[in-house]
């Protein structure tokens, strides 16, 4: 992380969220969205005869699930600076330039690249673990940081 950014964070009293908190927030968000998908498709899941049918049903809604993730991430980050998972572990997303809550375009950019990173074997998340400023690919493209609330 460059010294200027580190100094600005220190001056504002902000601390970068650690990987453990971010991972827990990710897990919470994924569980919420998975349960929402299962709830929305409950009739179809209940009528499935075996595991193979459940897998085929799930695979047939991949695009819709990805769109749901993008909308969820973008809306909550834009509106509250955090998803429900991030709120639960007390972390939030800020813009690097303003240290404020991301606007619509920044939130949408971040949400789209987050899903892309997931599709590329979570390499963007691994990048964030190695990066000194803990920025994942979606943080880098959107110019955001995740800090403790």
C-alpha positions in Angstrom: 0.0 0.0 0.0 1.4 3.4 -0.8 2.4 5.6 2.1 0.0 8.5 1.2 -3.0 6.1 1.3 -1.8 4.6 4.5 -1.4 8.1 6.1 -4.9 9.1 5.0 -6.4 6.0 6.5 -4.5 6.6 9.7 -5.6 10.2 9.8 -9.2 9.3 9.3 -8.9 6.5 11.9 -9.7 3.8 9.4 -8.4 0.2 9.6 -8.5 -2.2 6.7 -10.7 -5.2 7.3 -8.8 -8.4 7.7 -9.2 -11.5 5.5 -11.1 -13.4 8.3 -13.8 -10.8 8.5 -14.1 -10.5 4.8 -14.3 -14.2 4.4 -17.1 -14.5 7.0 -19.0 -11.7 5.3 -18.7 -13.5 2.0 -19.9 -16.7 3.6 -23.0 -15.0 5.1 -23.9 -13.3 1.8 -23.5 -16.5 -0.2 -25.7 -18.4 2.3 -28.4 -15.7 2.2 -28.4 -15.6 -1.6 -28.4 -19.4 -1.8 -31.4 -19.7 0.6 -33.2 -17.0 -1.4 -32.7 -19.0 -4.6 -33.9 -22.2 -3.0 -36.9 -20.4 -1.6 -37.8 -18.9 -5.0 -37.5 -22.2 -6.7 -38.9 -24.3 -3.9 -41.7 -25.9 -5.9 -39.2 -27.1 -8.6 -36.7 -28.4 -5.9 -39.5 -30.2 -4.1 -40.5 -32.0 -7.3 -37.0 -33.1 -8.2 -36.7 -36.9 -8.0 -33.0 -37.1 -7.3 -29.8 -35.2 -6.9 -29.1 -35.0 -10.6 -32.4 -33.2 -11.2 -31.5 -30.7 -8.4 -28.1 -30.1 -10.0 -29.7 -29.6 -13.5 -32.3 -27.3 -12.1 -29.6 -25.2 -10.3 -27.5 -25.1 -13.4 -30.5 -23.8 -15.5 -30.7 -20.7 -13.2 -27.0 -19.8 -13.2 -27.5 -16.6 -15.2 -30.4 -15.5 -12.9 -28.4 -16.3 -9.8 -25.4 -14.2 -11.1 -27.7 -11.3 -11.9 -29.2 -11.6 -8.4 -25.7 -11.5 -6.9 -24.8 -8.4 -8.9 -28.0 -6.6 -8.0 -27.7 -7.5 -4.3 -24.0 -6.5 -4.1 -24.5 -3.2 -6.0 -27.7 -2.2 -4.2 -26.4 -2.8 -0.6 -22.9 -1.3 -1.3 -24.4 1.8 -2.9 -27.2 2.3 -0.3 -25.4 1.3 2.9 -21.7 0.8 2.0 -22.0 -2.8 3.0 -23.9 -6.0 2.3 -25.8 -7.8 5.0 -22.8 -10.0 5.6 -20.5 -7.1 5.9 -22.9 -5.4 8.3 -23.0 -8.5 10.4 -19.2 -8.5 10.8 -19.0 -4.7 11.0 -17.0 -3.9 7.9 -17.9 -1.6 5.0 -16.8 -0.5 1.6 -15.4 3.0 0.9 -14.1 4.7 -2.2 -10.3 5.3 -2.2 -10.6 8.9 -3.4 -13.3 10.2 -1.0 -13.5 7.6 1.8 -17.2 7.9 1.2 -19.9 5.3 0.3 -19.5 4.2 -3.3 -21.9 5.7 -5.8 -24.1 3.7 -8.3 -21.5 3.2 -11.0 -18.7 2.3 -8.6 -21.0 -0.2 -6.8 -22.1 -1.7 -10.1 -18.6 -2.0 -11.3 -17.5 -3.7 -8.1 -20.4 -6.1 -8.2 -19.8 -7.1 -11.8 -16.1 -7.7 -11.3 -16.8 -9.6 -8.1 -18.9 -12.1 -10.1 -16.3 -12.3 -12.8 -13.6 -13.0 -10.2 -15.8 -15.8 -8.8 -16.1 -17.3 -12.3 -12.3 -17.2 -12.7 -11.8 -19.7 -9.8 -11.8 -16.9 -7.1 -8.4 -15.7 -8.3 -9.4 -12.1 -7.6 -10.1 -13.0 -4.0 -6.8 -14.8 -3.7 -5.1 -11.6 -5.1 -6.7 -9.6 -2.3 -5.1 -11.9 0.3 -1.7 -11.2 -1.2 -2.2 -7.5 -1.8 -0.8 -5.2 1.0 -4.0 -3.0 0.8 -6.1 -6.1 0.8 -7.8 -5.1 -2.5 -9.4 -7.8 -4.5 -9.8 -7.4 -8.3 -13.2 -5.9 -7.8 -11.8 -3.5 -5.3 -9.0 -2.5 -7.7 -11.4 -1.9 -10.7 -13.8 0.1 -8.6 -11.1 1.9 -6.6 -12.6 0.8 -3.2 -11.3 -0.4 0.1 -13.0 -2.5 2.8 -12.5 -1.1 6.2 -13.7 -1.9 9.8 -16.9 -0.1 10.6 
